[in-house]
Amino acid sequence: MNPTDVSAEQIKSFKDFLLSYNKLSEMCFVDCISDFTSRNLKPYEEKCALNCTEKYLKMNQRISQRFQEFQIIANENLAATQKL
């Protein structure tokens, strides 16, 4: 396989990552950044942005985990009904 070959699945995965990253960036920026009089982040803004990022990533991880659990249960139920 040529290293320049990119599958549709890889492109979709990268687009999903970018959408999630942009959503996280915008959400935390809007929630945490309020002082535009300086080029530097204020300590409270930096702390807020770090907390926001951490919470978002943990929430995203938990949702993915629950979705996988749901899929396993759904697949088990489907297999059980097909055996009947």
N, CA, C and O atoms as CSV, one atom per row, in Angstrom:
chain,resi,resn,atom,element,x,y,z
A,1,MET,N,N,0.846,-1.192,0.000
A,1,MET,CA,C,0.000,0.000,0.000
A,1,MET,C,C,0.881,1.242,0.000
A,1,MET,O,O,1.847,1.328,0.759
A,2,ASN,N,N,0.555,2.168,-0.825
A,2,ASN,CA,C,1.278,3.420,-0.949
A,2,ASN,C,C,0.988,4.313,0.265
A,2,ASN,O,O,-0.176,4.464,0.635
A,3,PRO,N,N,2.006,4.906,0.892
A,3,PRO,CA,C,1.777,5.763,2.067
A,3,PRO,C,C,0.883,6.962,1.785
A,3,PRO,O,O,0.300,7.531,2.707
A,4,THR,N,N,0.771,7.347,0.528
A,4,THR,CA,C,-0.078,8.492,0.202
A,4,THR,C,C,-1.539,8.090,0.018
A,4,THR,O,O,-2.412,8.952,-0.082
A,5,ASP,N,N,-1.807,6.788,-0.026
A,5,ASP,CA,C,-3.187,6.316,-0.140
A,5,ASP,C,C,-3.885,6.505,1.206
A,5,ASP,O,O,-3.409,6.046,2.244
A,6,VAL,N,N,-5.020,7.190,1.157
A,6,VAL,CA,C,-5.794,7.438,2.368
A,6,VAL,C,C,-7.194,6.888,2.141
A,6,VAL,O,O,-7.862,7.220,1.162
A,7,SER,N,N,-7.621,6.043,3.066
A,7,SER,CA,C,-8.940,5.444,2.904
A,7,SER,C,C,-10.037,6.416,3.335
A,7,SER,O,O,-9.789,7.382,4.056
A,8,ALA,N,N,-11.229,6.140,2.883
A,8,ALA,CA,C,-12.382,6.958,3.256
A,8,ALA,C,C,-12.596,6.905,4.769
A,8,ALA,O,O,-12.999,7.897,5.375
A,9,GLU,N,N,-12.328,5.760,5.371
A,9,GLU,CA,C,-12.486,5.616,6.827
A,9,GLU,C,C,-11.486,6.509,7.575
A,9,GLU,O,O,-11.836,7.109,8.591
A,10,GLN,N,N,-10.262,6.597,7.086
A,10,GLN,CA,C,-9.265,7.474,7.708
A,10,GLN,C,C,-9.675,8.936,7.591
A,10,GLN,O,O,-9.511,9.709,8.534
A,11,ILE,N,N,-10.200,9.306,6.453
A,11,ILE,CA,C,-10.651,10.688,6.239
A,11,ILE,C,C,-11.814,11.004,7.171
A,11,ILE,O,O,-11.850,12.067,7.792
A,12,LYS,N,N,-12.768,10.072,7.268
A,12,LYS,CA,C,-13.911,10.280,8.158
A,12,LYS,C,C,-13.442,10.390,9.604
A,12,LYS,O,O,-13.921,11.245,10.348
A,13,SER,N,N,-12.521,9.543,9.999
A,13,SER,CA,C,-11.999,9.571,11.361
A,13,SER,C,C,-11.316,10.906,11.655
A,13,SER,O,O,-11.488,11.470,12.736
A,14,PHE,N,N,-10.552,11.405,10.703
A,14,PHE,CA,C,-9.869,12.683,10.887
A,14,PHE,C,C,-10.865,13.839,10.938
A,14,PHE,O,O,-10.704,14.764,11.734
A,15,LYS,N,N,-11.890,13.787,10.091
A,15,LYS,CA,C,-12.930,14.825,10.122
A,15,LYS,C,C,-13.652,14.821,11.463
A,15,LYS,O,O,-13.920,15.881,12.029
A,16,ASP,N,N,-13.968,13.631,11.974
A,16,ASP,CA,C,-14.621,13.517,13.283
A,16,ASP,C,C,-13.741,14.104,14.384
A,16,ASP,O,O,-14.223,14.807,15.272
A,17,PHE,N,N,-12.438,13.804,14.310
A,17,PHE,CA,C,-11.504,14.357,15.284
A,17,PHE,C,C,-11.486,15.881,15.216
A,17,PHE,O,O,-11.535,16.551,16.248
A,18,LEU,N,N,-11.415,16.422,14.015
A,18,LEU,CA,C,-11.377,17.881,13.861
A,18,LEU,C,C,-12.663,18.535,14.354
A,18,LEU,O,O,-12.615,19.587,14.991
A,19,LEU,N,N,-13.800,17.930,14.070
A,19,LEU,CA,C,-15.073,18.473,14.559
A,19,LEU,C,C,-15.101,18.494,16.089
A,19,LEU,O,O,-15.519,19.476,16.702
A,20,SER,N,N,-14.657,17.411,16.679
A,20,SER,CA,C,-14.633,17.326,18.142
A,20,SER,C,C,-13.656,18.346,18.731
A,20,SER,O,O,-13.969,19.016,19.716
A,21,TYR,N,N,-12.480,18.458,18.125
A,21,TYR,CA,C,-11.474,19.410,18.595
A,21,TYR,C,C,-11.988,20.847,18.486
A,21,TYR,O,O,-11.812,21.647,19.405
A,22,ASN,N,N,-12.617,21.165,17.365
A,22,ASN,CA,C,-13.141,22.516,17.179
A,22,ASN,C,C,-14.264,22.825,18.159
A,22,ASN,O,O,-14.354,23.936,18.683
A,23,LYS,N,N,-15.115,21.842,18.402
A,23,LYS,CA,C,-16.201,22.034,19.363
A,23,LYS,C,C,-15.633,22.266,20.766
A,23,LYS,O,O,-16.077,23.164,21.482
A,24,LEU,N,N,-14.667,21.464,21.142
A,24,LEU,CA,C,-14.007,21.623,22.446
A,24,LEU,C,C,-13.354,22.997,22.558
A,24,LEU,O,O,-13.528,23.690,23.561
A,25,SER,N,N,-12.619,23.382,21.553
A,25,SER,CA,C,-11.930,24.678,21.570
A,25,SER,C,C,-12.906,25.834,21.712
A,25,SER,O,O,-12.703,26.731,22.531
A,26,GLU,N,N,-13.958,25.810,20.917
A,26,GLU,CA,C,-14.931,26.898,20.961
A,26,GLU,C,C,-15.665,26.935,22.300
A,26,GLU,O,O,-15.839,27.999,22.895
A,27,MET,N,N,-16.090,25.768,22.762
A,27,MET,CA,C,-16.842,25.703,24.011
A,27,MET,C,C,-16.002,26.215,25.190
A,27,MET,O,O,-16.478,27.027,25.984
A,28,CYS,N,N,-14.776,25.750,25.303
A,28,CYS,CA,C,-13.924,26.166,26.423
A,28,CYS,C,C,-13.504,27.633,26.285
A,28,CYS,O,O,-13.378,28.340,27.285
A,29,PHE,N,N,-13.289,28.085,25.063
A,29,PHE,CA,C,-12.940,29.490,24.863
A,29,PHE,C,C,-14.082,30.392,25.325
A,29,PHE,O,O,-13.865,31.345,26.075
A,30,VAL,N,N,-15.290,30.088,24.875
A,30,VAL,CA,C,-16.450,30.903,25.234
A,30,VAL,C,C,-16.680,30.890,26.746
A,30,VAL,O,O,-16.995,31.920,27.342
A,31,ASP,N,N,-16.520,29.721,27.357
A,31,ASP,CA,C,-16.764,29.594,28.797
A,31,ASP,C,C,-15.670,30.237,29.658
A,31,ASP,O,O,-15.952,30.717,30.756
A,32,CYS,N,N,-14.440,30.248,29.172
A,32,CYS,CA,C,-13.314,30.590,30.061
A,32,CYS,C,C,-12.604,31.903,29.756
A,32,CYS,O,O,-12.055,32.516,30.671
A,33,ILE,N,N,-12.595,32.345,28.536
A,33,ILE,CA,C,-11.805,33.515,28.181
A,33,ILE,C,C,-12.693,34.749,28.177
A,33,ILE,O,O,-13.683,34.826,27.449
A,34,SER,N,N,-12.312,35.716,29.015
A,34,SER,CA,C,-13.146,36.914,29.150
A,34,SER,C,C,-12.350,38.219,29.090
A,34,SER,O,O,-12.920,39.294,28.902
A,35,ASP,N,N,-11.049,38.117,29.249
A,35,ASP,CA,C,-10.231,39.328,29.280
A,35,ASP,C,C,-9.431,39.437,27.989
A,35,ASP,O,O,-8.501,38.666,27.754
A,36,PHE,N,N,-9.807,40.407,27.154
A,36,PHE,CA,C,-9.125,40.594,25.877
A,36,PHE,C,C,-8.180,41.796,25.896
A,36,PHE,O,O,-7.775,42.283,24.841
A,37,THR,N,N,-7.828,42.277,27.099
A,37,THR,CA,C,-6.941,43.429,27.213
A,37,THR,C,C,-5.471,43.021,27.225
A,37,THR,O,O,-4.593,43.884,27.199
A,38,SER,N,N,-5.191,41.719,27.265
A,38,SER,CA,C,-3.814,41.242,27.319
A,38,SER,C,C,-3.655,40.083,26.344
A,38,SER,O,O,-4.606,39.357,26.054
A,39,ARG,N,N,-2.441,39.929,25.849
A,39,ARG,CA,C,-2.170,38.810,24.949
A,39,ARG,C,C,-2.005,37.516,25.723
A,39,ARG,O,O,-2.106,36.434,25.145
A,40,ASN,N,N,-1.753,37.610,27.020
A,40,ASN,CA,C,-1.514,36.436,27.854
A,40,ASN,C,C,-2.785,36.008,28.570
A,40,ASN,O,O,-3.664,36.818,28.866
A,41,LEU,N,N,-2.853,34.713,28.836
A,41,LEU,CA,C,-3.977,34.197,29.616
A,41,LEU,C,C,-3.810,34.593,31.075
A,41,LEU,O,O,-2.702,34.596,31.613
A,42,LYS,N,N,-4.910,34.922,31.691
A,42,LYS,CA,C,-4.915,35.150,33.128
A,42,LYS,C,C,-4.899,33.776,33.807
A,42,LYS,O,O,-5.384,32.799,33.235
A,43,PRO,N,N,-4.348,33.697,35.015
A,43,PRO,CA,C,-4.298,32.382,35.692
A,43,PRO,C,C,-5.661,31.704,35.805
A,43,PRO,O,O,-5.758,30.491,35.620
A,44,TYR,N,N,-6.718,32.463,36.106
A,44,TYR,CA,C,-8.044,31.853,36.233
A,44,TYR,C,C,-8.556,31.360,34.885
A,44,TYR,O,O,-9.278,30.364,34.828
A,45,GLU,N,N,-8.193,32.046,33.791
A,45,GLU,CA,C,-8.612,31.603,32.462
A,45,GLU,C,C,-7.914,30.301,32.086
A,45,GLU,O,O,-8.528,29.384,31.541
A,46,GLU,N,N,-6.634,30.239,32.385
A,46,GLU,CA,C,-5.870,29.028,32.078
A,46,GLU,C,C,-6.399,27.834,32.872
A,46,GLU,O,O,-6.565,26.744,32.326
A,47,LYS,N,N,-6.665,28.046,34.166
A,47,LYS,CA,C,-7.202,26.974,35.006
A,47,LYS,C,C,-8.570,26.526,34.498
A,47,LYS,O,O,-8.849,25.329,34.428
A,48,CYS,N,N,-9.412,27.478,34.147
A,48,CYS,CA,C,-10.734,27.164,33.610
A,48,CYS,C,C,-10.616,26.350,32.318
A,48,CYS,O,O,-11.317,25.353,32.144
A,49,ALA,N,N,-9.738,26.772,31.422
A,49,ALA,CA,C,-9.576,26.079,30.141
A,49,ALA,C,C,-9.062,24.650,30.351
A,49,ALA,O,O,-9.512,23.725,29.674
A,50,LEU,N,N,-8.132,24.469,31.274
A,50,LEU,CA,C,-7.626,23.127,31.564
A,50,LEU,C,C,-8.723,22.251,32.161
A,50,LEU,O,O,-8.869,21.092,31.772
A,51,ASN,N,N,-9.494,22.792,33.098
A,51,ASN,CA,C,-10.598,22.035,33.697
A,51,ASN,C,C,-11.659,21.697,32.652
A,51,ASN,O,O,-12.177,20.580,32.619
A,52,CYS,N,N,-11.973,22.657,31.812
A,52,CYS,CA,C,-12.976,22.454,30.760
A,52,CYS,C,C,-12.525,21.339,29.816
A,52,CYS,O,O,-13.309,20.451,29.479
A,53,THR,N,N,-11.283,21.386,29.400
A,53,THR,CA,C,-10.748,20.374,28.496
A,53,THR,C,C,-10.779,18.999,29.140
A,53,THR,O,O,-11.191,18.021,28.515
A,54,GLU,N,N,-10.349,18.927,30.374
A,54,GLU,CA,C,-10.320,17.648,31.080
A,54,GLU,C,C,-11.734,17.060,31.216
A,54,GLU,O,O,-11.947,15.873,30.970
A,55,LYS,N,N,-12.678,17.893,31.603
A,55,LYS,CA,C,-14.066,17.421,31.753
A,55,LYS,C,C,-14.635,16.966,30.416
A,55,LYS,O,O,-15.306,15.937,30.349
A,56,TYR,N,N,-14.378,17.711,29.363
A,56,TYR,CA,C,-14.896,17.355,28.040
A,56,TYR,C,C,-14.328,16.014,27.588
A,56,TYR,O,O,-15.060,15.158,27.091
A,57,LEU,N,N,-13.016,15.833,27.763
A,57,LEU,CA,C,-12.387,14.588,27.331
A,57,LEU,C,C,-12.880,13.397,28.157
A,57,LEU,O,O,-13.108,12.317,27.612
A,58,LYS,N,N,-13.043,13.588,29.455
A,58,LYS,CA,C,-13.569,12.512,30.302
A,58,LYS,C,C,-15.005,12.176,29.923
A,58,LYS,O,O,-15.383,11.006,29.881
A,59,MET,N,N,-15.801,13.200,29.647
A,59,MET,CA,C,-17.188,12.985,29.235
A,59,MET,C,C,-17.234,12.234,27.905
A,59,MET,O,O,-18.023,11.304,27.740
A,60,ASN,N,N,-16.407,12.629,26.981
A,60,ASN,CA,C,-16.360,11.987,25.677
A,60,ASN,C,C,-15.939,10.522,25.818
A,60,ASN,O,O,-16.501,9.645,25.162
A,61,GLN,N,N,-14.956,10.264,26.668
A,61,GLN,CA,C,-14.495,8.898,26.910
A,61,GLN,C,C,-15.605,8.055,27.538
A,61,GLN,O,O,-15.802,6.901,27.157
A,62,ARG,N,N,-16.323,8.627,28.491
A,62,ARG,CA,C,-17.405,7.903,29.171
A,62,ARG,C,C,-18.546,7.593,28.196
A,62,ARG,O,O,-19.103,6.496,28.223
A,63,ILE,N,N,-18.888,8.539,27.353
A,63,ILE,CA,C,-19.939,8.302,26.366
A,63,ILE,C,C,-19.524,7.179,25.412
A,63,ILE,O,O,-20.333,6.310,25.087
A,64,SER,N,N,-18.287,7.195,24.972
A,64,SER,CA,C,-17.791,6.135,24.080
A,64,SER,C,C,-17.842,4.777,24.769
A,64,SER,O,O,-18.221,3.775,24.162
A,65,GLN,N,N,-17.459,4.755,26.024
A,65,GLN,CA,C,-17.479,3.515,26.797
A,65,GLN,C,C,-18.905,2.984,26.931
A,65,GLN,O,O,-19.148,1.794,26.729
A,66,ARG,N,N,-19.839,3.859,27.270
A,66,ARG,CA,C,-21.237,3.448,27.415
A,66,ARG,C,C,-21.805,2.985,26.074
A,66,ARG,O,O,-22.580,2.030,26.028
A,67,PHE,N,N,-21.428,3.649,24.992
A,67,PHE,CA,C,-21.892,3.247,23.670
A,67,PHE,C,C,-21.396,1.845,23.342
A,67,PHE,O,O,-22.152,1.032,22.809
A,68,GLN,N,N,-20.135,1.551,23.653
A,68,GLN,CA,C,-19.589,0.216,23.407
A,68,GLN,C,C,-20.320,-0.828,24.245
A,68,GLN,O,O,-20.625,-1.916,23.757
A,69,GLU,N,N,-20.601,-0.498,25.507
A,69,GLU,CA,C,-21.349,-1.414,26.364
A,69,GLU,C,C,-22.734,-1.673,25.773
A,69,GLU,O,O,-23.198,-2.813,25.740
A,70,PHE,N,N,-23.382,-0.621,25.313
A,70,PHE,CA,C,-24.703,-0.751,24.705
A,70,PHE,C,C,-24.638,-1.631,23.459
A,70,PHE,O,O,-25.503,-2.484,23.258
A,71,GLN,N,N,-23.631,-1.433,22.630
A,71,GLN,CA,C,-23.480,-2.227,21.412
A,71,GLN,C,C,-23.283,-3.700,21.740
A,71,GLN,O,O,-23.836,-4.563,21.057
A,72,ILE,N,N,-22.511,-3.997,22.763
A,72,ILE,CA,C,-22.285,-5.396,23.158
A,72,ILE,C,C,-23.605,-6.039,23.583
A,72,ILE,O,O,-23.920,-7.157,23.176
A,73,ILE,N,N,-24.370,-5.322,24.402
A,73,ILE,CA,C,-25.665,-5.841,24.859
A,73,ILE,C,C,-26.616,-6.021,23.678
A,73,ILE,O,O,-27.305,-7.036,23.584
A,74,ALA,N,N,-26.652,-5.052,22.791
A,74,ALA,CA,C,-27.527,-5.140,21.616
A,74,ALA,C,C,-27.141,-6.326,20.751
A,74,ALA,O,O,-28.016,-7.038,20.261
A,75,ASN,N,N,-25.840,-6.555,20.552
A,75,ASN,CA,C,-25.378,-7.686,19.742
A,75,ASN,C,C,-25.725,-9.012,20.408
A,75,ASN,O,O,-26.127,-9.961,19.735
A,76,GLU,N,N,-25.569,-9.080,21.742
A,76,GLU,CA,C,-25.926,-10.287,22.471
A,76,GLU,C,C,-27.419,-10.571,22.350
A,76,GLU,O,O,-27.823,-11.716,22.150
A,77,ASN,N,N,-28.236,-9.528,22.470
A,77,ASN,CA,C,-29.687,-9.688,22.344
A,77,ASN,C,C,-30.062,-10.137,20.931
A,77,ASN,O,O,-30.933,-10.990,20.761
A,78,LEU,N,N,-29.423,-9.582,19.945
A,78,LEU,CA,C,-29.683,-9.966,18.560
A,78,LEU,C,C,-29.304,-11.424,18.330
A,78,LEU,O,O,-30.046,-12.169,17.689
A,79,ALA,N,N,-28.155,-11.828,18.852
A,79,ALA,CA,C,-27.726,-13.219,18.699
A,79,ALA,C,C,-28.679,-14.160,19.416
A,79,ALA,O,O,-28.961,-15.247,18.911
A,80,ALA,N,N,-29.177,-13.771,20.576
A,80,ALA,CA,C,-30.110,-14.616,21.328
A,80,ALA,C,C,-31.431,-14.764,20.576
A,80,ALA,O,O,-32.013,-15.848,20.554
A,81,THR,N,N,-31.907,-13.680,19.960
A,81,THR,CA,C,-33.175,-13.760,19.234
A,81,THR,C,C,-33.033,-14.570,17.946
A,81,THR,O,O,-33.987,-15.211,17.505
A,82,GLN,N,N,-31.861,-14.540,17.353
A,82,GLN,CA,C,-31.641,-15.304,16.126
A,82,GLN,C,C,-31.553,-16.798,16.392
A,82,GLN,O,O,-31.812,-17.603,15.497
A,83,LYS,N,N,-31.190,-17.180,17.617
A,83,LYS,CA,C,-31.102,-18.596,17.973
A,83,LYS,C,C,-32.477,-19.194,18.207
A,83,LYS,O,O,-32.649,-20.411,18.139
A,84,LEU,N,N,-33.464,-18.339,18.485
A,84,LEU,CA,C,-34.815,-18.844,18.761
A,84,LEU,C,C,-35.529,-19.308,17.542
A,84,LEU,O,O,-36.672,-19.757,17.629
